[in-house]
Amino acid sequence: MARIYGSERRVLVTGGAGFLGSHLIDRLLDKGCEVVCVDNLFTGAKRNLYHLSGHPRFEFIRHDVTFPLYLEVDEIYNLACPASPIHYQHDPVATTKTSVHGAINMLGLAKRLRCKILQASTSEVYGDPAVHPQTEDYWGNVNPIGPRSCYDEGKRCAETLFFDYHRQHGLEIKVARIFNTYGPRMHPADGRVVSNFIMQALRGEPITIYGEGQQTRSFCYVDDLVDGLMRLMDTGPEITGPINIGNPGEFTMRQLADQVLALTGSMSPIEHRPLPPDDPRQRQPDITLATRVLGWTPKVSLAEGLKSTIDYFAGAYAS
Ligand SMILES: NC(=O)c1ccc[n+]([C@@H]2O[C@H](COP(=O)([O-])OP(=O)(O)OC[C@H]3O[C@@H](n4cnc5c(N)ncnc54)[C@H](O)[C@@H]3O)[C@@H](O)[C@H]2O)c1
C-alpha cells in the first residue's frame, strides 16, 4: 500500500529488542530509516532500546511472531528467535514455533506488501559439519531429534519456507547464515562462550571450558555482522542467499579464554567440564560468496571486539 506521509524507508525488525536486532535498529535509524521493532521480550530487553525512547522514527510493538501481524513496511528483517542453547532449549516447542510459524507469518506479511524480507538463519543449519570450512552449498549434518534440533531444524525449515515463497510466490528473499557473533548487549547469562568467559573473568570465578577446549569457533563482532546484513538487504532481487556471514578467524576455546583473561587482567582459574551432546567440534565460515557478492569482509579483530564487549559488561553487570 502506498504511504501518504513520509518518504523514509520503513523497516520492520522482528526480535529487535535482542542483541543483534538492537544494533541493527541503531544502524537503520542512523541511515534515516523509520524502524518498527516487534518483539515479545522473551530473551530481549527494553534496556537494549532505552536510548531510543522518544526517537521520532522508532516504534516498539510487543508482539509474538507466532501470531499474524498486519503492518505497512517496506522491508522486513526477521530476527525473532532465541539464539542461545540455554534459551532455545528452555521451551523447545516454542522455539520451533517461533522459527516456523514466525517465518510463515512474516513471509505472509511480505507477500501481502510485496516487500523484501531477510531471514536471520544460522550456521547451525550445518549441524556438526563434515566439511570444513562450511560453504553455502554444504547441506549439513544435523541430528533431527536431539536437544539442539528445535533450533537447528526450525531454522532449516524457515529457510525452506523462504525459498518456497520465493519460487512459488516470487517473493524477494534474502537468507543470511549467521555464524557466532558477539559484542555489547549480549545477554550476560545466556551460556554463550564469549559472555560466559567475560562474566566469569570479571567476577573472578573459574572459566569453564567444555572438554579439553580444543574445539574451535569463529567469532564475528556485531558491527561487522550488521554491516553484512544491511549489505545483503540492499542487493538486487537476483541475490537470495543463503550467504554465510561470519568471521573466518578460528580460535580454540582455550585461546579465547586466554585472551579474555589477558584483556580483563583476571586471575580466574580454568575449569574443565564434560562436552554437551551434539556440540560441534569445529565451525568456520567460508565467506568467499559474501566477499564477492556483497563486497563484505569483517574488519574488527577479536582483541578489539573483546575489548569493547568487556567494557560493556564491566559497566552494565559486574558486581
Ligand atoms: N548471535 C549469534 O551469534 C547468532 C548466530 C546465528 C544466528 N543468529 C540469529 O540472529 C537472530 C538474533 O539473535 P540474537 O543473538 O540477537 O538473539 P537474542 O535472543 O538476543 O534476540 C532474539 C530476540 O527475539 C525475540 N523473540 C524470541 N521469540 C520471539 C517471538 N516468538 N516473537 C517475538 N520476538 C521473539 C527475543 O525476545 C529477542 O529480543 C536470531 O534469529 C538468531 O537465531 C544469531
The ligand as an SDF file (V2000), in Angstrom:
LIG
                    3D

 44 48  0  0  0  0  0  0  0  0999 V2000
   24.0830  -14.0380   17.9630 N   0  0  0  0  0  0  0  0  0  0  0  0
   24.5240  -15.0080   17.1910 C   0  0  0  0  0  0  0  0  0  0  0  0
   25.6900  -15.4130   17.2970 O   0  0  0  0  0  0  0  0  0  0  0  0
   23.6240  -15.6270   16.1480 C   0  0  0  0  0  0  0  0  0  0  0  0
   24.1530  -16.6380   15.3420 C   0  0  0  0  0  0  0  0  0  0  0  0
   23.3350  -17.2090   14.3730 C   0  0  0  0  0  0  0  0  0  0  0  0
   22.0500  -16.7700   14.1970 C   0  0  0  0  0  0  0  0  0  0  0  0
   21.5620  -15.7940   14.9810 N   0  0  0  0  0  0  0  0  0  0  0  0
   20.1630  -15.3980   14.7780 C   0  0  0  0  0  0  0  0  0  0  0  0
   20.0250  -13.9990   14.8510 O   0  0  0  0  0  0  0  0  0  0  0  0
   18.7850  -13.6670   15.4800 C   0  0  0  0  0  0  0  0  0  0  0  0
   19.0310  -12.7250   16.6530 C   0  0  0  0  0  0  0  0  0  0  0  0
   19.8910  -13.3680   17.5780 O   0  0  0  0  0  0  0  0  0  0  0  0
   20.4120  -12.6490   18.9130 P   0  0  0  0  0  0  0  0  0  0  0  0
   21.7690  -13.1590   19.1950 O   0  0  0  0  0  0  0  0  0  0  0  0
   20.1680  -11.2040   18.8030 O   0  0  0  0  0  0  0  0  0  0  0  0
   19.4440  -13.3240   19.9750 O   0  0  0  0  0  0  0  0  0  0  0  0
   18.5470  -12.6490   21.1190 P   0  0  0  0  0  0  0  0  0  0  0  0
   17.9810  -13.7610   21.9280 O   0  0  0  0  0  0  0  0  0  0  0  0
   19.3230  -11.5900   21.8250 O   0  0  0  0  0  0  0  0  0  0  0  0
   17.4130  -11.9240   20.2800 O   0  0  0  0  0  0  0  0  0  0  0  0
   16.2860  -12.6100   19.8030 C   0  0  0  0  0  0  0  0  0  0  0  0
   15.0980  -11.6840   20.0020 C   0  0  0  0  0  0  0  0  0  0  0  0
   13.9210  -12.3510   19.5120 O   0  0  0  0  0  0  0  0  0  0  0  0
   12.8690  -12.1450   20.4640 C   0  0  0  0  0  0  0  0  0  0  0  0
   11.9160  -13.2450   20.3210 N   0  0  0  0  0  0  0  0  0  0  0  0
   12.0880  -14.5510   20.6020 C   0  0  0  0  0  0  0  0  0  0  0  0
   10.9700  -15.2370   20.3400 N   0  0  0  0  0  0  0  0  0  0  0  0
   10.0610  -14.3390   19.8500 C   0  0  0  0  0  0  0  0  0  0  0  0
    8.7200  -14.4360   19.4030 C   0  0  0  0  0  0  0  0  0  0  0  0
    8.0680  -15.6020   19.3790 N   0  0  0  0  0  0  0  0  0  0  0  0
    8.1030  -13.2920   18.9860 N   0  0  0  0  0  0  0  0  0  0  0  0
    8.7360  -12.0980   19.0130 C   0  0  0  0  0  0  0  0  0  0  0  0
   10.0100  -11.9520   19.4340 N   0  0  0  0  0  0  0  0  0  0  0  0
   10.6570  -13.0640   19.8450 C   0  0  0  0  0  0  0  0  0  0  0  0
   13.5670  -12.1340   21.8110 C   0  0  0  0  0  0  0  0  0  0  0  0
   12.8050  -11.5340   22.8330 O   0  0  0  0  0  0  0  0  0  0  0  0
   14.8480  -11.3690   21.4810 C   0  0  0  0  0  0  0  0  0  0  0  0
   14.6800   -9.9750   21.6390 O   0  0  0  0  0  0  0  0  0  0  0  0
   18.1330  -14.9750   15.8840 C   0  0  0  0  0  0  0  0  0  0  0  0
   17.2000  -15.3380   14.9090 O   0  0  0  0  0  0  0  0  0  0  0  0
   19.2710  -15.9530   15.8810 C   0  0  0  0  0  0  0  0  0  0  0  0
   18.8500  -17.2600   15.5890 O   0  0  0  0  0  0  0  0  0  0  0  0
   22.3160  -15.2150   15.9720 C   0  0  0  0  0  0  0  0  0  0  0  0
  1  2  1  0
  2  3  2  0
  2  4  1  0
  4  5  1  0
  4 44  2  0
  5  6  2  0
  6  7  1  0
  7  8  2  0
  8  9  1  0
  8 44  1  0
  9 10  1  0
  9 42  1  0
 10 11  1  0
 11 12  1  0
 11 40  1  0
 12 13  1  0
 13 14  1  0
 14 15  2  0
 14 16  1  0
 14 17  1  0
 17 18  1  0
 18 19  2  0
 18 20  1  0
 18 21  1  0
 21 22  1  0
 22 23  1  0
 23 24  1  0
 23 38  1  0
 24 25  1  0
 25 26  1  0
 25 36  1  0
 26 27  1  0
 26 35  1  0
 27 28  2  0
 28 29  1  0
 29 30  1  0
 29 35  2  0
 30 31  1  0
 30 32  2  0
 32 33  1  0
 33 34  2  0
 34 35  1  0
 36 37  1  0
 36 38  1  0
 38 39  1  0
 40 41  1  0
 40 42  1  0
 42 43  1  0
M  CHG  2   8   1  16  -1
M  END
$$$$
